[in-house]
């Protein structure tokens, strides 16, 4: 792996004169932090309060005070953040900041271990392996230990790597992680430890380090070698750490050991935005910083430069009830602004329609789609909204979580529905058939060839002679297809029948994490229950409108609407923000227990609300549908109930319909009839039949070259071969 470069990627062509740092260019709190002398300092930087500006000016100030740039260390969580800060500091310091060492924890560890690793008997020529390389090694180890092979069911390399890495970053044991997140894999705990030890040995013998080793060895260097600790502590006289609330225990200990000689540490962060415990971030690092560094000066950045006063009043109220926090109150010198709105919708469908209507209204008022975001707790909470947006031809980018039809297991499920709609859908058949044991692509192609030219694909499939090794499962598939084609089945009935067949297949294919994936299948079950016919559901899940381009290739609003999980939205901001699904049991998550989990959920809502600059909408449905189709009354999130109603304007959209979900663009009401029978072209058409096409006009059928193709001689456009899956023909006689 190539060593990271540690200065800004772009520099001005010539050095600018050094800027004078005065109280006029910073607010009082920023100025106090920037001009702090020696000793530890904790900067609690509220959302939108100029955290990056403070770090940039701190570097510039130190250099202007005569501190050599080489003695400053800047630690961040992304390379881009370090480069941006160094570039901006360079504009203030005649480019002296180019000599500051700044980068991520891992990149810094890489450089320092190569120079000082000899104190731990580490060579300088070690190779850094990425996640893919590491998982490949785990596969080799599994095979060599006889834990992998035909007919053996064992957790995948991805899950094993997650456990090994998680144990390091979360300061936990593999056993603890298994019982917390993967209890169904508890029988393999000892195997995981065996693999972990072989993995360590393999890396030692081959001179390899993975990303976690960089941190472990950096800490080991500082903790075990007094000489190395002294050298590094004297080399870096001033240490700056960004987003300190996101550090894990290992990183916090590295910072403490680096400052062993001088304690000149500035950490900047916001306890109220600590939301990454699942990655190993430890909320208590920022809370106990003053204990680890006695005499710490605490500076709070509370002036917000992002949001209006009414939004800040509400966000302050959200975090005010946190059990453990640094008390702060965000304020702004800007005047005006409208109160946030809390919208109570009858159900999730009405909630989605409200959001779409408001987005359209914002757009008509001149707000670009890229200035609007819809945020949610979990990826699947946006599924109904995605379908509503597609029905209105809204373009959007989804960040964090997959779109409805992008998950492999959901694609598997939808394939069954699609072949019921169109029995000649070879792509869906291919997906279904590849799920069969002992069946590969070549065999599937043979089966598809027999289906492709048949007038009755289901019959052709049932007539195919399977191999002995996969006959049982193939017969089960055919029996399921036969059940699915019975008359008078509702979409919910069809879902249940498909899951009876698919569930054991699903648990085998996705053995490592099927409990998590099952929750997403349950969400499909809820969505299906809202439809009266299968065609409507399949159409809605498949809607993906093409880009409507302007002559220069840009869309009308230049960028798309953003749908995002809150975790993926941290650090970003938009003019208008919708936070959806704020019902108890969803936000906080139903599995959240009182204590640390509950408090992190509160901080998650705080992060979401502080993304809004001008308008904030908080919505929740009065009714939720459970996976077993129970309709449950939902109440407002307890985090909202704690807030004074005077801080928001509430609208109860009780008058909205509570009918099963459907796009408002449908011209006819949904029916409860079974899926319409799709006939072969050889059955529905005959030579000499007169037909009409919306584009080509009137013509006459001249031949039927296949079960889904018709050749027609049009009066004005000549002969055309049309595919019935795409061409809509009207039979005239």
Secondary structure, 3 states (H helix, E strand, C coil): CCCCCCCCCCCCCCCCCCCCCCCCCCCHHHHHHHCCCCCCEEEEECCCCCHHHHHHHHHHHHHHCCCCHHHEEEEECCHHHHHHHHHHHHCCCCCHHHHCEEEEHHHHHHHHHHHHHHHHCCCCCCEECCHHHHHHHHHHHHHHCCCCCCCCCCCCHHHHHHHHHHHHHCCCCHHHHHHHHCHHHHHHHHHHHHHHHHHHHHHHHHCEECHHHHHHHHHHHHHHCHHHHHHHHHHCCEEEECCHHHCCHHHHHHHHHHCCCCCCEEEEECHHHCCCHHHCCCCHHHHCHHHHCCCCEEEEECECCCCCHHHHHHHHHHHHCCCCCCCCCCECCCCCCCCEEEEEEEEHHHHHHHHHHHHHHHHHCCCCHHHEEEEECCHHHHHHHHHHHHHCCCCEEEECCCCCCCCHHHHHHHHHHHHHHCCCCHHHHHHHHCCCCCCCHHHHHHHHHHHHCCCCHHHHHHHCCCCHHHHHHHHHHHHHHHHHCCCCCCHHHHHHHHHHHHHHHHHHHCCCCHHHHHHHHHHHHHHHHCCCCHHHHHHHHHCCCCCCCCCCCCCCCCCCEEEEEHHHHCCCCEEEEEECCCECECCCECCCCCCHHHHHHHHHHHHHHCCEEEEEEEEEEEEEECCCCCEEECCECHHHHCCCHHHEEEEEECCCCCCCCCCCCCCCCCCCCCCCCCCCHHHHCCCCCEEEECCCEEEEEEEEEECCEEEEEECCCEEEEEECCCCCEEECC
